[in-house]
Amino acid sequence: MAKYSTGSGGDSAGGSCELCGSDGGDLQTANVAGATLQVCDSCARDHGENERTTGSDSSRDEQNRKRKAAQNAAKLQDAQRADTSHWEDGADYDDDQLPYLVSEYGERVTEARQDEGLQTSELAEELDLDEADILAVEQGRATQANVGGSTIKALEQYLDIDLVESN
């Protein structure tokens, strides 16, 4: 019986493909994600990991593999370099680090802003902040948007809420 059979428990899947369940047709053994399954031609083509290469296909596959490896190496090398092109001159990012925020900090900001009767644009103007930063905080993506700690502090003070986790 195949490792991950979806069939009736016999020696075969009862004449149906163990991936898609289609009945009839010739089933073939294919290695799918490390499991040996009885599958239809379509599933074997789409999901099987069996080698089906001829001589010319083999050299083309080798070229594709080498190209993919070179692309991955280039991506890794680029990721290891710091990209400072988007940093502002004169800004000290170490002094404006984002603190650890309480869970559901975005909902707290949204609710407090609404209680004050302000739109995000009005709050941004009032605090002299970028509206995109306030939206990022409200949507719970302050870290991804690189919102600074000074923005969080300003929101806490103006809206009289706690956003920073206390130890």
C-alpha positions as CSV (number, residue, x, y, z in Angstrom):
1,M,0.0,0.0,0.0
2,A,1.2,3.5,-0.7
3,K,2.5,5.6,2.2
4,Y,-0.3,8.2,2.2
5,S,-3.1,6.3,0.5
6,T,-6.5,7.9,0.3
7,G,-7.9,4.7,-1.1
8,S,-9.9,2.0,0.6
9,G,-6.9,0.4,2.3
10,G,-6.2,-2.3,-0.2
11,D,-3.1,-2.7,-2.3
12,S,-4.2,0.0,-4.7
13,A,-6.3,3.1,-4.5
14,G,-9.3,1.2,-5.9
15,G,-8.7,2.4,-9.4
16,S,-8.7,6.1,-8.5
17,C,-5.9,8.7,-8.4
18,E,-4.6,9.1,-4.8
19,L,-4.2,12.9,-5.4
20,C,-7.3,14.1,-7.3
21,G,-9.5,11.1,-6.9
22,S,-10.4,10.7,-10.6
23,D,-11.6,7.2,-11.5
24,G,-10.5,5.1,-14.4
25,G,-7.5,5.5,-16.6
26,D,-4.1,4.1,-16.2
27,L,-2.5,4.9,-12.8
28,Q,1.2,5.2,-12.4
29,T,3.5,5.3,-9.5
30,A,4.9,8.8,-8.8
31,N,6.9,10.3,-6.0
32,V,4.9,13.3,-4.7
33,A,6.5,15.3,-1.8
34,G,8.4,12.3,-0.7
35,A,5.4,9.9,-0.8
36,T,4.9,7.1,-3.3
37,L,1.4,7.4,-4.7
38,Q,-0.7,5.9,-7.5
39,V,-1.7,8.8,-9.6
40,C,-3.3,9.6,-13.0
41,D,-1.2,11.0,-15.9
42,S,-2.3,14.6,-15.2
43,C,-1.2,14.5,-11.5
44,A,2.0,12.7,-12.4
45,R,2.8,15.4,-14.9
46,D,1.8,18.3,-12.5
47,H,3.0,17.0,-9.1
48,G,5.3,14.0,-9.6
49,E,9.0,14.3,-8.9
50,N,10.1,11.4,-11.0
51,E,12.9,12.1,-13.5
52,R,11.5,12.2,-17.1
53,T,14.4,13.8,-18.9
54,T,16.0,12.8,-22.1
55,G,19.6,13.7,-23.0
56,S,18.8,17.2,-24.3
57,D,16.3,17.9,-21.5
58,S,19.0,16.9,-19.0
59,S,21.5,19.5,-20.1
60,R,18.8,22.2,-20.2
61,D,17.7,21.2,-16.7
62,E,21.3,21.5,-15.5
63,Q,21.6,25.0,-17.1
64,N,18.3,26.0,-15.4
65,R,19.5,24.7,-12.1
66,K,22.8,26.6,-12.3
67,R,21.0,29.8,-13.4
68,K,18.6,29.4,-10.4
69,A,21.5,28.8,-8.0
70,A,23.3,31.9,-9.3
71,Q,20.1,34.0,-8.9
72,N,19.6,32.8,-5.3
73,A,23.3,33.6,-4.5
74,A,22.9,37.1,-5.9
75,K,19.7,37.6,-3.9
76,L,21.4,36.4,-0.7
77,Q,24.4,38.7,-1.4
78,D,22.1,41.7,-2.0
79,A,20.2,41.0,1.2
80,Q,23.4,41.0,3.2
81,R,24.2,44.6,2.1
82,A,22.6,47.4,4.0
83,D,20.5,49.6,1.8
84,T,20.8,53.1,3.2
85,S,19.4,54.9,0.1
86,H,16.0,55.5,1.8
87,W,17.5,56.9,5.1
88,E,17.1,60.6,5.7
89,D,20.3,62.6,6.2
90,G,20.9,63.7,9.7
91,A,18.4,61.3,11.2
92,D,19.6,59.1,14.0
93,Y,17.6,55.9,13.7
94,D,19.3,54.4,16.8
95,D,17.8,57.2,18.9
96,D,14.3,56.8,17.5
97,Q,13.8,53.0,17.8
98,L,10.3,51.6,17.9
99,P,9.6,50.2,21.4
100,Y,7.9,46.9,22.2
101,L,4.2,47.6,21.6
102,V,1.2,46.1,23.4
103,S,-0.9,43.6,21.5
104,E,-3.7,45.2,19.5
105,Y,-2.0,48.6,19.7
106,G,-3.6,49.6,16.4
107,E,-7.1,49.1,17.7
108,R,-6.3,51.3,20.7
109,V,-5.1,54.2,18.5
110,T,-8.0,53.9,16.2
111,E,-10.5,53.9,19.0
112,A,-8.9,56.8,20.8
113,R,-8.6,58.9,17.6
114,Q,-12.3,58.3,16.9
115,D,-13.2,59.2,20.5
116,E,-11.5,62.5,19.9
117,G,-13.6,62.9,16.7
118,L,-10.5,63.2,14.4
119,Q,-9.7,61.8,11.0
120,T,-6.2,60.4,10.5
121,S,-5.3,63.4,8.4
122,E,-6.4,65.8,11.1
123,L,-4.5,63.8,13.8
124,A,-1.4,63.8,11.6
125,E,-1.7,67.6,11.1
126,E,-2.2,68.2,14.8
127,L,0.9,66.2,15.8
128,D,3.0,67.2,12.7
129,L,3.3,63.5,11.7
130,D,3.1,61.7,8.5
131,E,-0.4,60.4,7.9
132,A,1.0,57.2,6.5
133,D,2.8,56.5,9.8
134,I,-0.5,56.9,11.7
135,L,-2.3,54.6,9.3
136,A,0.5,52.0,9.7
137,V,0.1,52.1,13.5
138,E,-3.6,51.8,13.3
139,Q,-3.3,48.9,10.9
140,G,-0.9,47.1,13.3
141,R,2.1,47.3,10.9
142,A,4.3,49.9,12.7
143,T,7.4,47.6,12.5
144,Q,7.0,46.9,8.8
145,A,6.5,50.6,8.0
146,N,9.6,51.7,10.1
147,V,7.5,53.9,12.4
148,G,9.8,55.6,14.9
149,G,9.4,55.6,18.6
150,S,8.8,59.4,18.6
151,T,5.6,58.8,16.6
152,I,4.4,56.3,19.2
153,K,5.3,58.6,22.1
154,A,3.4,61.5,20.4
155,L,0.3,59.3,19.9
156,E,0.4,58.1,23.5
157,Q,0.7,61.6,24.9
158,Y,-1.9,63.3,22.6
159,L,-4.5,60.4,22.8
160,D,-3.7,59.6,26.5
161,I,-3.3,55.9,25.8
162,D,-0.6,53.3,26.6
163,L,1.0,51.6,23.5
164,V,4.4,50.6,24.9
165,E,4.7,47.3,26.8
166,S,5.8,47.8,30.3
167,N,8.1,45.4,32.0
